[in-house]
Amino acid sequence: MIKAIFIIQGKSPLEKKCKRILSKRILAFVFISLMIIGFPTSYSYGDEDGKVKWGFSILAGTHTKSKPDLILLAILPRAGLALHKNWDLELEGNFSYYSIQDEKDLYLLGTHANILFKPIRWGKGTFSLIGGGGFAYNNNNGKVKEIGDSHIAGILHGGAGIDFIVGKGWALRGEYRLIHISDPLKGDLGINTHNFILGVSF
């Protein structure tokens, strides 16, 4: 009888939970796939000098839902190291502010690791695929229902970008990323955002 009521009203709680878990696994699968695809491509350092590259970016994003109920702003300082000709590893700081309509505004302070795969190069430009993940402390006390009641958020993201050299040792960087945050220990809905990023590397 109870099961019948759930069917009439829509998807059961179990189906919704499975769907949320599946979406997180898909994001993780994309990140792992990017790493696997690139490992056979090149094991030479090519024109990379092995030096640490520094940079920072400014991010602006909005909810993946059609209604404009959320705005994300962030500053992302980073340090990167060329692993191979087509692969970079980056450690990135995350200082994020989520302005959420009808809910508590959310602040994140954390870090994540990024893997960049660079399959296309031309002149002074480079096209990259990016995937990464990490953790951040947040000020949530259960008032942002999408990420539970924990002060720790898990972060997964994936996207693509272009680097363009503008001078000796300097490059401009533009990216698109799909970012997911949620409580890593619970099956909460999480927050997904479309994000555009502009930055500089040196």
C-alpha positions in Angstrom: 0.0 0.0 0.0 2.8 2.4 1.0 4.8 1.5 -2.2 1.7 2.2 -4.3 1.4 5.7 -2.8 5.0 6.4 -3.7 4.4 5.2 -7.3 1.3 7.5 -7.6 3.1 10.5 -6.3 6.3 10.0 -8.3 9.7 8.4 -7.7 10.2 6.6 -4.4 12.9 7.9 -1.9 15.1 4.9 -2.9 14.9 5.8 -6.6 15.8 9.4 -5.8 18.8 8.4 -3.6 20.0 6.0 -6.3 19.8 8.7 -8.9 21.9 11.1 -6.7 24.5 8.5 -6.1 24.6 7.7 -9.8 25.2 11.3 -10.8 28.2 11.6 -8.4 29.6 8.4 -9.8 29.3 9.7 -13.4 31.3 12.8 -12.4 34.0 10.6 -10.8 34.0 8.4 -13.9 34.7 11.4 -16.2 37.6 12.5 -14.0 39.2 9.0 -13.9 38.6 8.5 -17.7 40.5 11.7 -18.5 43.5 10.3 -16.6 43.3 6.9 -18.3 43.0 8.3 -21.8 46.1 10.4 -21.6 48.6 8.1 -20.0 49.6 6.3 -23.3 49.9 9.6 -25.3 53.4 10.8 -24.3 56.0 10.1 -21.7 58.4 12.8 -22.9 58.7 16.2 -21.3 58.8 17.9 -24.7 59.0 21.6 -24.4 58.0 21.7 -20.8 60.8 22.8 -18.4 59.4 21.1 -15.3 59.2 24.4 -13.4 56.3 25.2 -11.1 53.8 27.6 -12.7 51.7 29.9 -10.6 48.4 31.6 -11.4 45.0 32.6 -10.2 41.5 32.8 -11.7 38.2 34.5 -11.1 35.1 32.3 -11.4 31.4 33.2 -11.9 28.6 30.7 -12.1 25.0 29.9 -11.8 22.7 26.9 -10.9 22.3 24.2 -13.6 18.5 24.6 -13.1 16.8 27.1 -15.4 15.6 29.4 -12.6 18.2 32.0 -11.4 18.1 31.1 -7.7 21.9 30.9 -7.1 25.0 32.9 -8.0 28.5 31.5 -7.4 31.6 33.7 -7.2 35.1 32.4 -6.4 38.8 33.2 -6.4 41.1 30.2 -7.3 44.9 30.6 -6.7 46.9 27.7 -8.1 50.3 26.1 -8.6 50.9 23.7 -11.5 53.6 21.3 -12.6 54.0 19.7 -16.0 54.0 15.9 -15.6 54.4 15.0 -19.3 54.2 16.9 -22.6 50.4 16.6 -22.6 49.7 16.4 -18.9 49.8 18.9 -16.0 49.0 18.5 -12.3 47.6 21.5 -10.4 46.8 22.2 -6.8 44.2 24.9 -6.5 42.8 26.9 -3.6 39.1 27.5 -3.4 37.6 30.7 -1.9 33.9 30.5 -2.9 30.7 32.4 -2.2 27.3 31.0 -3.0 24.5 33.5 -2.9 21.4 31.3 -2.6 17.8 32.7 -2.8 15.6 31.8 0.1 18.4 30.0 1.9 21.6 30.8 3.9 24.5 32.1 1.8 27.3 29.6 1.7 31.0 30.2 2.0 33.7 27.6 1.1 37.4 27.5 1.9 39.3 24.5 0.6 41.6 23.0 -2.0 41.5 20.5 -4.8 43.8 18.8 -7.2 43.3 19.1 -11.0 44.5 17.0 -13.9 44.9 18.8 -17.2 45.1 16.9 -20.5 46.3 19.0 -23.5 45.4 17.2 -26.7 45.6 20.2 -29.0 48.3 22.9 -29.5 48.5 25.6 -32.1 50.8 28.6 -32.3 50.6 30.3 -28.9 47.4 28.5 -27.8 46.6 25.2 -26.0 43.3 23.5 -25.6 42.9 21.5 -22.3 40.4 19.1 -20.8 40.3 19.4 -17.0 39.0 17.2 -14.2 39.5 17.3 -10.4 38.2 17.0 -6.9 38.9 18.0 -3.4 37.3 19.2 -0.1 36.3 22.4 1.5 35.2 23.7 4.9 31.8 25.6 4.7 29.6 27.6 7.1 26.5 25.4 6.6 24.5 24.4 9.7 21.9 22.4 7.9 20.3 25.5 6.5 21.4 24.7 2.9 19.4 21.5 2.5 21.1 20.4 -0.7 24.4 19.7 1.1 23.2 18.2 4.4 24.4 19.5 7.8 28.1 18.9 7.6 30.8 21.6 7.6 32.8 19.6 5.1 31.9 19.6 1.4 33.2 17.3 -1.3 34.0 18.9 -4.7 34.0 17.3 -8.2 34.4 19.3 -11.4 35.1 18.8 -15.1 35.4 21.0 -18.1 37.6 22.5 -20.8 39.7 25.6 -21.4 42.2 27.5 -23.5 45.6 29.0 -22.6 47.0 31.7 -24.8 50.6 32.9 -24.4 50.8 36.7 -24.3 54.4 37.2 -23.3 57.5 35.4 -21.9 56.3 33.2 -19.1 52.7 34.8 -19.1 49.5 33.3 -20.4 45.8 34.1 -20.3 43.4 31.3 -19.4 39.7 30.9 -20.1 37.6 27.9 -18.9 34.2 26.3 -18.6 33.6 24.0 -15.7 30.7 22.0 -14.3 31.1 21.9 -10.5 29.3 19.7 -8.1 29.5 20.1 -4.3 27.8 17.8 -1.7 28.4 16.1 1.7 30.9 13.4 0.9 29.5 11.1 3.6 25.8 11.3 2.8 23.6 10.8 -0.2 22.3 14.4 -0.3 21.3 16.2 -3.5 24.2 18.5 -3.8 24.6 21.7 -5.8 25.6 21.7 -9.5 26.7 24.9 -11.3 27.7 26.0 -14.7 30.9 28.2 -14.4 33.0 30.5 -16.5 36.5 31.2 -15.4 39.1 33.8 -16.5 42.7 33.8 -15.2 46.4 34.3 -15.7 49.4 32.0 -15.4 53.0 33.0 -14.9 
